[in-house]
């Protein structure tokens, strides 16, 4: 179905080619996972499949790419639209209609699908992706995860033979991600759909893949999943746990890991977690950096938050979790003054954020939204960093130093729009963190970040907490929460249903437990680092 022959891609503003010497074949009915570090060229590889590279991206394409026998040099994206469906990292950017149903039907209308067939496919897609409850909603009122499912649905409803997905689960809660991946797997197995997807959250995807393509330094190699993970620069927690324990073959799923984990669970019996990776709040202050009391917030006429009570204190990192559309982003928007309280109150540093002017607000709270491009206005990365230093009254070079820590390979003369999604997020994070606001709000901060970048993000946020800043992170990334958070607050339908220590909330949750917790259950380990620290503890004394 897809054939790359000695393919290279070079952009004028990049010193090195993004891809070089790529030879790859993807057959009909395969699910192929593309992995690699942030900025490695995964998205460029995907955009080659339907001709976006080079017809829309520019740059120089060498070699030959054929899709179902059609050469992408002579077939533009519109000439491949009947066989290739593409969902990018920013699904909302591709919306062209107003409501969910209209968006699901739009692609079929463009291809001339008849009305009765279109109606049937829309209903099937609504059920397949769990969108029936929001079918009449306007797209702008949906959460990021709901928008992502609509974008996938709009492509699936047109029945392409090839589906290309870039970070398809990045904005989905764990249950929704499993449902989407299960639906894609059924289509692959039952209908012969060919799926090529790039994903950083390998713990969600790798067990579904037929093959894994690793992109590193512009080169591409394909292998069976277990063999690819053995040498991949990025790997999920179960693989890292397998490496720590010396298991062979390495596990790809929780089920495989549990089968191998009996001896290590026996070895750790009776030991307690050593949270060497957890920050310990040391604040003696009593004024909460964020305080919400009986908070009610509307979006239009609909109450999204209903009676929220929440505090974030100095030195504390709190994770905000819940299914898509539960109200997480709305709470962050209220905390930084973007949405007013209809009832109750919200205070940041004792002040109503909605009453503060922007220059006052940045001294109290900083928000990194789901779309990092909303914070970026400069023509180059270097210019953006210098402007942030000036705006935040930071010492020259502050923003650039933070960016170098989060994303080391970003060049100063690159335009922000030419960065990968993860690199653009790192730049937005650097802009906000340069001002060191007392309260930092992050909305899905790991979209587009590989495991190494997430580790660096965790280190940066822990440093802020150690300096008595408060951090509130809205995320579906349970592995990040296990590594980072002191507390977890779970929201459902606009109400707080759980607020407690990370260990207590995650370990017993089928939806939110990280991979290591599932492997080691019923023992209380959350991360590979927890297990590694426990293995060097002396064994418990016999009683």
C-alpha positions in Angstrom: 0.0 0.0 0.0 2.8 2.5 1.0 6.3 2.3 -0.4 9.2 4.6 0.4 12.3 4.2 -1.8 15.5 6.0 -0.8 13.5 9.0 0.4 15.1 12.1 1.8 13.5 15.4 3.0 15.4 18.6 3.5 14.0 22.1 4.5 15.8 25.3 3.6 15.9 26.5 7.2 17.4 23.3 8.6 21.1 22.5 8.6 20.5 18.8 8.3 18.0 16.8 6.4 14.9 15.7 8.4 14.8 12.3 6.7 17.5 10.5 4.7 17.7 7.2 2.8 14.3 6.0 4.0 13.3 2.6 2.6 10.0 1.4 4.0 7.1 -0.7 3.0 3.7 -0.8 4.7 1.3 -3.5 3.5 -2.5 -3.6 3.5 -4.1 -4.3 6.8 -1.0 -3.4 8.9 -1.0 -1.2 11.9 2.5 0.4 12.0 3.6 2.5 15.0 6.2 5.3 14.3 8.3 6.2 17.3 11.2 8.5 18.0 12.3 11.5 20.1 10.6 14.8 19.9 11.6 16.5 16.7 13.0 13.4 15.1 11.0 13.6 11.9 8.0 11.4 12.7 5.4 14.0 11.6 7.4 14.7 8.4 7.4 11.0 7.6 3.6 10.8 8.0 3.0 13.9 5.9 4.9 12.3 3.1 2.2 9.7 2.7 -0.5 12.0 1.3 1.8 14.4 -0.4 1.7 17.2 2.2 5.5 17.0 1.9 6.5 18.6 -0.3 3.4 20.1 -2.0 2.3 22.2 1.1 5.3 22.1 3.4 7.9 23.1 0.8 11.4 21.7 1.1 13.1 19.2 -1.2 11.9 15.6 -1.5 14.3 13.1 -3.0 13.6 9.4 -3.8 10.2 8.0 -4.5 7.0 7.5 -2.5 4.0 5.5 -3.9 0.6 5.1 -2.3 -1.5 2.3 -3.8 0.6 2.8 -6.9 0.2 6.6 -7.1 3.4 8.6 -7.0 3.1 11.5 -4.5 5.3 13.7 -6.7 2.6 13.8 -9.4 -0.4 13.3 -7.1 -1.2 16.2 -4.7 -3.1 15.6 -1.4 -6.5 16.1 -3.1 -5.6 13.4 -5.6 -5.0 10.9 -2.7 -8.0 11.9 -0.5 -10.1 9.0 -1.6 -7.6 6.5 -0.2 -5.6 8.4 2.5 -7.2 10.0 5.6 -5.0 12.1 7.8 -5.5 13.4 11.3 -2.8 15.8 12.5 -1.6 16.8 15.9 -3.9 19.8 16.1 -7.3 18.4 15.0 -9.2 21.6 15.6 -7.1 23.4 13.0 -8.7 21.2 10.3 -12.3 21.7 11.3 -14.4 23.4 8.6 -18.0 23.1 9.9 -19.8 24.1 13.1 -21.2 20.9 14.7 -20.1 17.4 15.3 -22.5 15.8 12.9 -21.7 18.3 10.1 -17.9 17.6 10.6 -18.4 13.9 10.4 -20.3 14.3 7.2 -18.1 16.9 5.5 -15.4 14.6 4.2 -18.1 12.3 2.6 -19.8 15.3 1.0 -16.4 16.2 -0.6 -16.1 12.7 -2.0 -19.7 12.6 -3.3 -21.0 9.9 -1.0 -24.8 9.6 -1.3 -27.1 10.9 1.4 -28.4 7.5 2.7 -24.9 6.1 2.9 -23.6 9.2 4.6 -26.4 9.1 7.2 -25.6 5.4 8.1 -21.8 6.1 8.3 -22.4 9.1 10.6 -24.4 7.0 13.0 -21.8 4.2 12.9 -19.0 6.6 13.6 -20.9 8.3 16.5 -21.3 4.9 18.2 -17.8 3.7 17.3 -16.1 6.7 19.0 -18.5 7.4 21.8 -19.7 10.7 20.3 -23.5 10.2 20.3 -24.0 12.4 23.3 -22.4 15.4 21.7 -23.7 15.0 18.1 -25.5 18.4 18.1 -22.7 20.3 20.0 -20.8 23.0 18.3 -17.1 22.1 17.9 -15.7 25.1 19.8 -17.6 24.0 22.9 -15.9 20.5 23.0 -13.0 19.6 25.1 -9.6 18.9 23.4 -10.1 15.2 23.7 -13.7 15.3 22.3 -12.3 17.4 19.4 -9.7 14.8 18.8 -12.3 12.0 18.5 -14.4 14.1 16.1 -11.3 14.7 13.9 -10.6 10.9 13.8 -14.3 10.2 13.2 -14.5 12.7 10.3 -11.7 10.8 8.6 -13.0 7.3 9.4 -16.5 8.0 8.2 -15.2 8.6 4.7 -13.9 5.0 4.7 -10.3 5.6 3.6 -8.1 2.5 2.9 -5.1 4.1 4.7 -5.4 6.1 7.9 -2.5 8.3 9.0 -2.6 9.5 12.6 -0.2 11.9 14.4 -0.5 11.6 18.2 -4.1 10.3 18.1 -4.4 9.6 21.9 -2.5 12.7 23.2 -5.7 14.5 24.3 -7.7 11.5 25.3 -8.4 10.2 28.7 -7.2 6.6 29.3 -10.6 5.0 28.8 -11.3 7.0 25.6 -7.9 6.2 24.3 -8.4 2.4 24.8 -11.8 2.7 23.0 -10.3 4.5 20.0 -7.4 2.1 19.7 -9.7 -0.9 20.0 -11.9 0.5 17.3 -8.9 1.1 15.0 -7.7 -2.5 15.7 -11.1 -3.9 14.7 -11.0 -2.0 11.5 -7.5 -3.2 10.7 -8.4 -6.8 11.5 -11.9 -7.0 10.0 -11.7 -4.6 7.1 -8.0 -4.5 6.1 -7.6 -0.8 7.0 -3.9 0.2 6.9 -3.0 2.4 9.8 0.3 4.4 10.2 0.4 6.3 13.5 3.0 8.3 15.4 2.6 8.3 19.2 4.7 9.3 22.2 2.5 7.5 24.8 3.8 4.1 23.8 2.3 2.5 26.9 -1.1 2.9 25.2 -0.2 1.8 21.7 2.7 -0.5 21.3 0.8 -3.7 22.1 -1.6 -3.1 19.2 1.2 -2.6 16.6 2.1 -5.2 13.9 5.4 -3.4 13.4 7.3 -0.5 14.9 9.2 2.1 12.8 11.9 3.9 14.8 13.0 7.3 13.5 16.4 8.5 14.8 18.8 11.0 13.3 16.9 11.1 10.1 17.2 7.4 9.6 14.3 4.9 9.7 14.3 1.2 10.7 11.3 -1.1 11.0 11.1 -4.2 13.1 8.7 -6.3 15.1 7.6 -4.5 18.2 9.6 -6.5 20.8 12.8 -6.3 18.7 12.3 -2.5 18.0 11.7 -1.8 21.7 14.9 -3.6 22.7 17.0 -0.8 21.1 14.6 2.1 20.7 15.6 5.5 22.2 12.1 5.8 23.7 10.2 3.0 25.4 7.2 2.6 27.7 7.4 1.8 31.4 6.7 -2.0 31.0 9.7 -2.2 28.7 11.9 -0.2 31.2 10.7 -2.4 34.0 11.6 -5.5 31.9 15.1 -4.1 31.3 15.5 -3.4 35.0 14.4 -7.0 35.9 16.4 -8.6 33.1 13.3 -10.1 31.4 13.7 -11.7 28.0 11.8 -11.2 25.8 10.8 -7.7 26.9 7.1 -7.3 27.7 4.9 -5.0 25.6 1.7 -5.2 27.6 0.7 -5.2 31.3 -0.5 -8.8 30.9 2.9 -9.9 29.5 4.7 -8.1 32.3 2.5 -9.5 35.1 3.3 -13.0 33.9 7.0 -12.3 34.3 6.8 -10.3 37.5 6.1 -13.0 40.0 9.7 -13.3 41.3 10.2 -9.5 41.6 6.9 -9.1 43.5 8.0 -11.9 45.8 11.4 -10.2 46.3 9.7 -6.9 47.2 7.0 -8.3 49.5 6.9 -6.4 52.8 8.8 -3.4 51.5 7.4 0.1 51.3 7.8 2.7 48.5 10.8 5.1 48.8 9.6 8.2 47.0 13.0 9.5 46.2 11.6 11.2 43.1 8.8 13.0 44.9 9.1 16.6 46.0 8.4 17.3 49.6 6.5 20.6 50.3 8.3 22.5 53.0 6.1 25.6 53.0 5.1 27.2 56.3 2.9 29.7 54.5 -0.9 29.5 55.0 -2.2 31.5 52.1 -3.2 29.2 49.2 -1.9 30.2 45.8 -5.2 28.9 44.3 -8.5 28.7 46.2 -11.8 27.8 44.7 -14.9 27.7 46.9 -18.3 26.4 45.7 -17.1 27.6 42.3 -19.7 27.5 39.4 -18.5 28.4 35.9 -20.6 28.4 32.7 -19.7 28.1 29.1 -22.6 29.7 27.4 -25.7 28.5 29.2 -24.2 25.3 30.3 -22.7 24.9 33.8 -19.4 23.2 33.3 -18.1 23.5 36.9 -20.6 22.9 39.7 -19.6 23.7 43.2 -15.8 23.1 43.0 -13.7 23.3 46.2 -10.0 23.2 45.6 -6.8 24.6 47.1 -3.2 24.6 45.7 -0.6 25.6 48.3 3.0 26.8 47.9 5.4 24.0 47.2 2.6 21.6 46.0 2.1 19.9 42.7 -1.5 18.9 42.0 -2.7 16.8 39.1 -6.2 17.4 37.8 -7.7 14.4 36.1 -11.0 13.2 34.7 -12.6 12.1 31.5 -12.7 14.3 28.4 -15.2 17.1 28.9 -15.3 16.9 32.7 -14.2 20.5 33.2 -10.5 20.5 33.7 -9.6 23.1 31.1 -12.5 25.3 32.3 -11.1 25.2 35.9 -7.7 26.3 34.6 -9.4 29.1 32.6 -11.2 30.3 35.7 -8.0 30.2 37.7 -6.3 32.6 35.3 -9.2 34.9 34.8 -10.3 33.9 31.4 -13.7 32.8 32.6 -15.6 34.5 35.4 -17.3 32.7 38.3 -21.1 32.6 38.0 -21.4 31.5 41.7 -18.8 30.9 44.4 -15.3 32.3 44.1 -11.9 31.6 42.8 -8.7 33.4 44.1 -5.1 33.3 43.0 -2.8 34.7 45.7 -5.9 36.0 47.4 -7.1 38.1 44.4 -9.8 37.6 41.9 -8.0 36.8 38.6 -10.8 38.0 36.5 -10.4 41.5 38.0 -6.7 41.8 37.2 -5.1 43.4 34.1 -2.8 41.1 32.1 0.4 42.8 33.4 -0.9 42.3 37.0 -2.0 38.7 36.3 1.3 37.4 35.1 2.8 38.3 38.5 0.5 35.8 40.1 -0.3 33.0 37.6 0.9 31.6 34.3 -1.0 29.3 32.0 0.4 27.0 29.3 -2.8 26.1 27.2 -3.4 23.0 25.2 -2.5 25.0 22.0 1.0 26.4 22.8 0.9 28.5 19.6 -1.5 30.9 21.4 1.5 32.2 23.4 3.9 32.5 20.5 4.2 35.6 18.3 7.8 35.9 17.3 9.3 35.2 13.9 12.1 33.1 15.3 12.7 31.0 18.4 15.5 33.3 19.4 13.3 36.4 19.0 10.5 34.7 21.0 13.0 34.0 23.9 14.3 37.5 23.9 10.8 39.0 23.9 9.8 36.7 26.8 12.8 37.8 28.9 11.7 41.5 28.4 8.0 40.8 29.0 8.7 38.8 32.1 11.4 41.1 33.5 13.8 38.2 33.5 17.6 38.3 33.0 18.7 38.1 29.4 19.0 34.4 28.3 16.6 33.1 30.9 14.0 31.8 28.5 16.6 30.4 26.1 18.2 28.5 29.0 14.9 26.9 30.0 14.2 25.9 26.4 17.6 24.4 26.0 16.9 22.2 29.1 13.5 21.1 27.8 14.3 20.7 24.1 18.1 20.8 23.5 18.0 20.6 19.7 15.9 23.7 18.8 17.8 26.3 16.8 17.4 30.0 17.3 16.7 30.9 13.7 13.8 28.5 13.4 10.3 29.9 13.0 8.0 28.6 15.9 5.5 27.3 13.3 8.2 25.0 11.9 8.8 23.3 15.2 7.3 19.9 16.1 4.4 20.0 18.4 6.5 18.9 21.3 9.2 21.6 20.6 6.5 24.3 20.3 5.1 23.2 23.6 8.6 23.3 25.2 9.0 26.9 23.8 5.7 28.0 25.3 6.6 26.4 28.6 9.9 28.2 28.6 8.1 31.5 28.0 5.8 31.0 31.0 8.4 29.5 33.3 10.8 32.4 32.6 8.5 34.7 34.7 8.4 32.2 37.6 4.8 33.0 38.5 3.8 31.8 42.0 1.1 29.6 40.4 1.8 27.6 37.2 -1.1 26.1 35.3 -0.5 23.5 32.7 -3.1 22.0 30.3 -2.0 18.7 28.8 1.7 19.7 29.0 3.0 16.4 27.6 1.3 16.4 24.2 4.1 15.8 21.7 6.8 15.2 24.3 8.8 12.0 24.3 9.8 10.3 27.6 13.1 12.2 27.8 11.4 15.5 27.4 8.9 14.5 30.0 11.7 13.7 32.5 13.2 17.1 31.9 9.8 18.7 32.4 9.3 16.9 35.7 12.7 18.1 36.9 11.8 21.7 36.0 8.4 21.6 37.8 9.9 19.9 40.9 12.5 22.7 41.0 9.6 25.3 40.9 7.9 23.4 43.8 11.0 23.4 45.8 11.1 27.2 45.4 7.6 27.3 46.8 5.7 27.8 43.6 2.4 25.9 43.2 1.7 23.8 40.1 -1.7 22.6 38.9 -1.5 20.2 35.9 -4.5 19.1 34.0 -3.6 15.9 32.2 -4.6 12.4 31.0 -1.0 11.2 31.2 -1.1 8.9 34.2 2.6 8.1 33.9 3.4 11.8 34.3 1.1 12.0 37.3 2.8 9.0 39.0 6.2 10.6 38.6 5.3 14.2 39.4 2.2 14.9 41.6 1.8 15.1 45.3 -2.0 15.1 45.1 -4.5 14.0 42.5 -7.9 15.7 42.1 -10.4 13.8 39.9 -13.3 15.8 38.3 -16.4 14.2 36.9 -19.2 16.2 35.3 -17.9 19.4 36.8 -17.6 18.2 40.4 -14.7 17.0 42.5 -15.1 13.3 43.2 -11.7 12.5 44.5 -9.0 14.6 46.2 -6.1 12.7 47.8 -2.4 11.6 47.8 -1.2 10.4 44.4 -0.4 6.8 45.7 -3.9 6.4 47.1 -5.8 7.7 44.1 -3.8 6.0 41.3 -2.9 2.6 42.7 -6.4 1.4 43.1 -7.9 2.9 40.0 -8.5 0.7 36.9 -8.6 3.8 34.7 -5.8 5.9 36.2 -3.3 3.3 37.5 0.1 3.6 35.7 1.6 0.5 34.0 3.9 -0.4 36.9 1.1 -0.2 39.4 -0.9 -2.7 37.3 2.1 -5.0 36.9 3.0 -4.9 40.6 -0.6 -5.0 42.0 -1.4 -5.4 44.9 1.9 -4.1 46.0 2.1 -0.2 46.2 4.6 0.6 43.4 3.8 3.3 40.8 6.9 3.8 38.7 10.0 2.0 37.6 12.0 4.4 39.8 10.0 3.2 42.8 10.8 -0.4 42.0 14.5 0.4 41.4 14.8 2.2 44.7 13.1 -0.6 46.6 15.4 -3.2 45.1 18.4 -1.6 46.8 16.6 -1.5 50.2 17.7 -4.1 52.8 15.1 -6.9 53.1 12.6 -6.4 55.9 13.4 -8.0 59.2 11.6 -11.2 60.0 9.2 -11.0 63.0 
